[in-house]
Amino acid sequence: MLFDLPDPDTLYAALLARNEYFDGQAFVCVSSTGVFCRLTCPARKPKREHCTFYPTIGDCIEAGFRPCKRCHPLQAAALADPAILALLQALDTRPDVRWSEDCIIRLGYDPSTIRRSFKRQFGMTFLEMARQRRLREGFEALAEGGKVITAQHEASFESASAFRAAFSRLLGCAPGELRPNKLLQATWIPTPLGDMMAVSSRSHLHLLEFVDRKALPAELKKLNKASPGGIGIGRMPPSEQAKAELEGYFSARSDSFHTPLAVSGSAFTQKVWEALRTIPAGETRSYSDIARQIGRPAAVRAVARANGANQIALMIPCHRVIGADGSLTGYGGGLWRKHRLIEIERELKNSKIE
C-alpha cells in the first residue's frame, strides 16, 4: 500500500544516502528520465521534485516507468523465480515479439503458472506488462514527432494495420490522426492507479481520463470532431500542470488541483460538476445530497447522469459520490479504482489532522 511507506522526504534522504534499509521495500520513479530505481541505485541522484515513491515494482510499471539499467530493480524478484527471469530477459532482448500465451508455451512454460507468478511479484501479468510497454512506446514515439511507421516499430507491431487497430481500440482514432501543432494536444500521464490521457489547449485542460475507461474513445472522438483540425499529440502547459499536481496527489503531498479546466455541458450538468468540486477530499456525498445542494432535490437520476458524463477525472471528483446506502455504485474508471481513490483521500485527510 502506498501510504504504508515513510513520508517522501524520508525516502528521498534514504535515496541520497543509498540506505539499504529500504532496499526492496520502496522504489523511486524519476519523472525526468522515465525510469524507476532501487533506493540504493548508484546512478546520479535526481532532484526531489522529479521523484515519486512506490512500495512495489508493479506500481512503478503501471505508472508508466521503465526499470533502471544500472540498479536492475526487477532482478531480486526475477532471481526468486527462474521462469520470471527468463521471460523478463526475453522481453528486453526480443522487442520485436508480439507476446501471447502461445509464445510462453513455446518457451516451455505453463501460461497459468506464469500468470500467477507475475501477478504475485509485480501486480500484473507478463502479457499485460508486454502490451503496456508496446503501446506506451508507440505513443511516445508519436509525441516526439515520429512518423506512424516509426511508432509502429517502436511498439513492436509487425503490421501497420495491427498497430492502427490496437491504437484505435485504446484511443478511438488512428495514430495518423494525432499530429503535432493542433489546438488540442493529447498527452500520456502515468499514475499509480494506471495511465491517464490528458487533452489540453494552450490555456485549459479539456479531458483527463484513465486510458482503460470504456468511454474514452467516444470522448476523444467527440473532442476531435469539435476541434478545428482535430486533436494533436504533444505537451501543453495545462497537461504539464495536471501531471505535476497528480504526482503531488498520489505521493500524499497535496489534495488541491488548480489546473484551469474547460468544461462543456448544459447549465444543469455544470451545476452538478461545480457541486462535485466542493466535496472535500476524504469525504463523500450521495446523489441525493448533490441534488439538494443544487436546489433540485427530485433530480437524483439526472445528477447521476451528469456525474457519469464527467470527462475530467479526479479534478472534478465524481469518485466522491456514492449511493444513499453507502455503496460505491458505478464508476467509469472501475469500482476498484474508486475504492482506492477514496482510501487515498482519507489517508490524506487523516495526515492533515495529525
C-alpha positions as CSV (number, residue, x, y, z in Angstrom):
1,M,0.0,0.0,0.0
2,L,1.3,3.4,-1.0
3,F,0.7,5.0,2.5
4,D,2.5,2.3,4.4
5,L,5.7,3.9,3.3
6,P,7.5,6.5,5.3
7,D,7.0,10.1,4.1
8,P,8.6,11.0,0.8
9,D,11.2,13.3,2.4
10,T,12.5,10.4,4.5
11,L,12.6,8.2,1.4
12,Y,14.4,10.9,-0.6
13,A,17.0,11.1,2.2
14,A,17.4,7.3,2.0
15,L,17.9,7.6,-1.8
16,L,20.6,10.2,-1.4
17,A,22.3,8.1,1.3
18,R,21.8,4.8,-0.7
19,N,20.3,3.4,2.6
20,E,20.0,-0.4,2.3
21,Y,17.3,-0.5,4.9
22,F,14.6,0.4,2.4
23,D,16.0,-1.6,-0.5
24,G,13.2,-3.7,-1.9
25,Q,10.6,-2.1,0.3
26,A,10.3,1.1,-1.7
27,F,11.2,2.2,-5.3
28,V,11.7,5.7,-6.8
29,C,10.2,6.7,-10.1
30,V,12.0,9.6,-11.8
31,S,9.8,11.7,-14.0
32,S,12.7,13.4,-15.8
33,T,14.1,10.1,-17.1
34,G,11.0,7.8,-17.1
35,V,12.8,5.1,-15.2
36,F,12.3,3.6,-11.7
37,C,15.1,2.5,-9.4
38,R,16.0,0.9,-6.2
39,L,16.9,3.4,-3.4
40,T,20.5,2.0,-3.5
41,C,20.9,2.8,-7.2
42,P,24.4,4.1,-7.9
43,A,23.2,6.5,-10.7
44,R,23.4,10.3,-10.3
45,K,20.7,11.4,-7.9
46,P,17.6,13.1,-9.3
47,K,16.1,16.3,-8.0
48,R,13.5,15.9,-5.3
49,E,10.7,17.4,-7.5
50,H,11.3,14.6,-10.1
51,C,10.8,11.8,-7.5
52,T,7.7,9.8,-6.6
53,F,8.0,6.7,-4.4
54,Y,6.0,3.5,-4.6
55,P,6.0,0.3,-2.5
56,T,6.0,-2.2,-5.3
57,I,7.5,-2.8,-8.7
58,G,4.0,-3.3,-10.2
59,D,3.0,0.2,-9.0
60,C,6.1,1.6,-10.9
61,I,5.3,-0.3,-14.1
62,E,1.6,0.6,-14.0
63,A,2.6,4.3,-13.5
64,G,4.4,4.1,-16.9
65,F,8.1,3.8,-15.8
66,R,10.8,1.6,-17.1
67,P,13.3,-0.4,-14.9
68,C,16.7,1.2,-14.5
69,K,19.5,-0.5,-16.4
70,R,22.0,0.3,-13.6
71,C,20.4,-1.0,-10.5
72,H,18.1,-3.6,-12.2
73,P,15.1,-3.3,-9.8
74,L,13.4,-6.4,-11.4
75,Q,16.4,-8.6,-10.6
76,A,15.5,-9.5,-7.0
77,A,12.0,-10.7,-7.9
78,A,13.4,-12.4,-11.0
79,L,16.1,-14.3,-9.2
80,A,13.4,-15.7,-6.9
81,D,11.8,-17.5,-9.9
82,P,13.9,-18.6,-12.9
83,A,10.9,-18.5,-15.2
84,I,10.3,-14.8,-14.4
85,L,14.0,-14.1,-15.0
86,A,13.9,-15.8,-18.4
87,L,10.8,-14.0,-19.5
88,L,12.0,-10.6,-18.4
89,Q,15.2,-11.2,-20.3
90,A,13.3,-12.3,-23.4
91,L,11.1,-9.2,-23.1
92,D,14.2,-7.0,-23.2
93,T,16.2,-8.9,-25.8
94,R,13.3,-9.6,-28.2
95,P,11.4,-6.4,-28.6
96,D,10.1,-7.5,-32.0
97,V,8.0,-10.3,-30.4
98,R,4.2,-9.8,-30.1
99,W,3.9,-11.8,-26.9
100,S,1.0,-14.3,-26.5
101,E,0.3,-17.4,-24.5
102,D,1.5,-19.5,-27.4
103,C,4.9,-17.7,-27.1
104,I,5.0,-18.6,-23.4
105,I,4.2,-22.3,-24.2
106,R,6.9,-22.4,-27.0
107,L,9.4,-21.3,-24.3
108,G,8.4,-24.3,-22.2
109,Y,6.2,-22.6,-19.6
110,D,2.7,-23.0,-18.4
111,P,0.7,-19.8,-19.1
112,S,-1.4,-20.1,-16.0
113,T,1.6,-20.6,-13.7
114,I,3.4,-17.6,-15.4
115,R,0.3,-15.5,-15.0
116,R,0.1,-16.2,-11.2
117,S,3.9,-15.7,-10.7
118,F,3.9,-12.3,-12.4
119,K,0.7,-11.2,-10.7
120,R,2.2,-12.1,-7.3
121,Q,5.6,-10.4,-7.9
122,F,4.6,-7.4,-10.0
123,G,0.8,-6.9,-9.6
124,M,0.3,-7.5,-13.3
125,T,0.6,-10.4,-15.7
126,F,3.5,-10.8,-18.2
127,L,1.3,-10.2,-21.2
128,E,-0.1,-7.0,-19.6
129,M,3.4,-5.8,-18.9
130,A,4.4,-6.5,-22.5
131,R,1.3,-4.9,-24.0
132,Q,1.5,-1.8,-21.9
133,R,5.2,-1.3,-22.8
134,R,4.5,-1.6,-26.6
135,L,1.6,0.8,-26.7
136,R,3.3,3.4,-24.5
137,E,6.5,3.3,-26.6
138,G,4.4,3.8,-29.7
139,F,2.6,6.8,-28.2
140,E,5.9,8.3,-27.0
141,A,7.4,8.0,-30.5
142,L,4.4,9.9,-31.9
143,A,4.7,12.5,-29.2
144,E,8.3,13.1,-30.1
145,G,7.3,13.9,-33.6
146,G,8.0,10.4,-35.1
147,K,6.1,9.1,-38.1
148,V,3.4,6.4,-37.7
149,I,5.7,3.8,-39.2
150,T,8.4,4.7,-36.6
151,A,5.8,4.5,-33.8
152,Q,4.7,1.1,-35.1
153,H,8.2,-0.2,-35.0
154,E,8.8,1.3,-31.5
155,A,5.7,-0.5,-30.4
156,S,6.9,-3.8,-31.9
157,F,3.9,-4.3,-34.2
158,E,4.5,-6.4,-37.3
159,S,2.0,-4.6,-39.4
160,A,0.7,-1.1,-39.7
161,S,-2.9,-2.3,-39.7
162,A,-2.4,-4.2,-36.3
163,F,-0.8,-1.1,-34.8
164,R,-3.6,1.1,-36.0
165,A,-6.2,-1.3,-34.7
166,A,-4.6,-1.5,-31.2
167,F,-4.1,2.2,-31.1
168,S,-7.7,2.9,-32.2
169,R,-9.1,0.5,-29.7
170,L,-7.3,2.4,-26.9
171,L,-7.8,6.0,-28.1
172,G,-10.7,5.8,-30.6
173,C,-8.7,7.2,-33.5
174,A,-6.0,6.2,-35.9
175,P,-2.4,7.1,-34.9
176,G,-2.0,9.2,-38.0
177,E,-4.8,11.5,-36.9
178,L,-2.8,12.6,-33.8
179,R,-0.4,15.1,-35.2
180,P,1.6,17.9,-33.5
181,N,0.7,21.6,-33.7
182,K,-3.0,21.3,-33.2
183,L,-5.2,23.4,-31.0
184,L,-5.8,20.4,-28.7
185,Q,-3.0,18.1,-27.8
186,A,-3.1,14.7,-26.2
187,T,-0.6,13.7,-23.5
188,W,0.0,10.3,-21.7
189,I,0.3,10.7,-17.9
190,P,1.4,7.7,-15.7
191,T,-0.2,7.3,-12.3
192,P,-0.1,4.6,-9.6
193,L,-3.6,3.6,-10.5
194,G,-3.0,3.3,-14.2
195,D,-2.1,5.5,-17.1
196,M,-4.2,8.5,-17.9
197,M,-4.8,10.5,-21.0
198,A,-5.0,14.3,-20.9
199,V,-6.1,16.6,-23.7
200,S,-5.4,20.3,-23.4
201,S,-5.4,23.5,-25.3
202,R,-2.7,26.0,-24.6
203,S,-4.8,27.5,-21.8
204,H,-7.2,24.8,-20.5
205,L,-7.5,21.1,-19.7
206,H,-10.4,19.5,-21.7
207,L,-10.1,15.9,-20.8
208,L,-8.4,13.7,-18.1
209,E,-9.3,10.0,-18.1
210,F,-7.9,6.6,-17.3
211,V,-6.8,5.0,-20.6
212,D,-8.8,1.8,-19.8
213,R,-12.1,3.8,-19.4
214,K,-14.6,2.3,-21.9
215,A,-16.0,5.8,-22.7
216,L,-12.6,7.3,-23.6
217,P,-12.6,6.5,-27.4
218,A,-16.1,8.1,-27.7
219,E,-15.0,11.2,-25.7
220,L,-11.9,11.6,-27.8
221,K,-13.9,11.3,-31.0
222,K,-16.3,14.0,-29.8
223,L,-13.4,16.3,-28.9
224,N,-11.7,15.6,-32.2
225,K,-14.9,16.5,-34.1
226,A,-15.4,19.7,-32.1
227,S,-11.9,21.0,-32.5
228,P,-10.8,22.6,-35.8
229,G,-8.2,20.3,-37.3
230,G,-8.8,17.6,-34.7
231,I,-6.6,16.5,-31.8
232,G,-2.9,16.5,-32.0
233,I,-0.3,14.9,-29.8
234,G,2.2,16.6,-27.6
235,R,2.6,18.6,-24.3
236,M,0.6,21.7,-23.4
237,P,1.0,23.8,-20.2
238,P,-2.3,22.6,-18.6
239,S,-1.3,19.0,-19.2
240,E,2.1,19.5,-17.6
241,Q,0.4,21.3,-14.7
242,A,-2.0,18.4,-14.3
243,K,0.8,15.9,-14.4
244,A,2.7,17.7,-11.6
245,E,-0.5,18.1,-9.5
246,L,-1.3,14.4,-9.9
247,E,2.2,13.5,-8.7
248,G,1.6,15.6,-5.6
249,Y,-1.8,14.0,-5.1
250,F,-0.6,10.4,-5.4
251,S,2.5,11.0,-3.3
252,A,0.3,12.4,-0.4
253,R,1.7,16.0,-0.7
254,S,-1.5,17.8,-1.8
255,D,-5.2,17.2,-2.5
256,S,-5.6,20.5,-4.4
257,F,-5.9,20.9,-8.1
258,H,-5.6,24.3,-9.8
259,T,-5.2,23.3,-13.4
260,P,-7.6,25.5,-15.5
261,L,-10.5,23.4,-16.8
262,A,-12.6,23.7,-19.9
263,V,-16.0,22.2,-19.2
264,S,-18.9,22.0,-21.6
265,G,-22.4,20.8,-20.8
266,S,-25.8,22.0,-20.0
267,A,-26.4,24.6,-17.2
268,F,-27.7,21.7,-15.0
269,T,-24.7,19.5,-15.7
270,Q,-22.2,22.3,-15.0
271,K,-24.0,23.0,-11.7
272,V,-23.5,19.3,-10.7
273,W,-19.8,19.5,-11.6
274,E,-19.4,22.7,-9.6
275,A,-21.0,20.9,-6.6
276,L,-18.7,17.9,-7.0
277,R,-15.7,20.2,-6.7
278,T,-16.9,21.5,-3.3
279,I,-16.7,18.0,-1.8
280,P,-13.6,18.0,0.4
281,A,-11.0,15.2,-0.2
282,G,-11.6,12.4,2.2
283,E,-15.4,12.9,2.3
284,T,-18.2,11.5,0.1
285,R,-21.7,12.6,-0.8
286,S,-24.8,10.8,-2.2
287,Y,-26.5,11.7,-5.4
288,S,-29.4,12.9,-3.4
289,D,-27.1,15.2,-1.3
290,I,-25.8,16.8,-4.6
291,A,-29.4,17.1,-5.9
292,R,-30.4,19.0,-2.7
293,Q,-27.2,21.1,-2.8
294,I,-28.1,22.5,-6.3
295,G,-31.7,23.1,-5.4
296,R,-33.2,20.2,-7.4
297,P,-34.0,17.5,-4.7
298,A,-36.1,15.4,-7.1
299,A,-33.4,15.3,-9.8
300,V,-31.4,12.4,-8.4
301,R,-31.3,10.4,-11.6
302,A,-30.3,13.5,-13.6
303,V,-27.5,14.1,-11.1
304,A,-26.3,10.6,-11.6
305,R,-26.2,11.1,-15.4
306,A,-24.3,14.3,-15.1
307,N,-21.9,12.7,-12.7
308,G,-21.3,9.9,-15.3
309,A,-20.8,12.4,-18.1
310,N,-17.8,14.0,-16.4
311,Q,-14.6,13.6,-18.5
312,I,-12.1,15.3,-16.2
313,A,-11.5,12.6,-13.6
314,L,-10.1,13.4,-10.2
315,M,-10.1,17.2,-10.7
316,I,-13.9,17.1,-11.0
317,P,-14.2,14.4,-8.3
318,C,-17.1,12.2,-9.4
319,H,-15.5,9.3,-7.5
320,R,-16.6,11.0,-4.2
321,V,-20.3,10.4,-5.0
322,I,-21.7,7.1,-3.6
323,G,-25.1,5.6,-3.2
324,A,-27.5,6.6,-0.5
325,D,-26.9,3.3,1.3
326,G,-23.1,3.9,1.3
327,S,-22.4,1.5,-1.7
328,L,-19.8,2.7,-4.2
329,T,-22.2,2.4,-7.2
330,G,-20.8,2.8,-10.7
331,Y,-17.6,4.5,-11.7
332,G,-16.3,4.7,-15.3
333,G,-12.7,4.1,-14.1
334,G,-13.7,0.9,-12.3
335,L,-15.1,0.3,-8.7
336,W,-11.7,-1.0,-7.5
337,R,-10.1,2.4,-8.6
338,K,-13.0,4.4,-6.9
339,H,-12.4,2.5,-3.7
340,R,-8.6,3.2,-3.8
341,L,-9.1,6.9,-4.6
342,I,-11.4,7.2,-1.6
343,E,-8.8,5.4,0.6
344,I,-6.0,7.6,-0.6
345,E,-8.0,10.8,0.2
346,R,-9.0,9.6,3.6
347,E,-5.3,9.0,4.3
348,L,-4.6,12.5,3.1
349,K,-7.3,13.9,5.4
350,N,-6.0,11.9,8.4
351,S,-2.4,13.0,7.8
352,K,-3.5,16.7,7.9
353,I,-5.4,16.2,11.2
354,E,-2.3,14.5,12.7
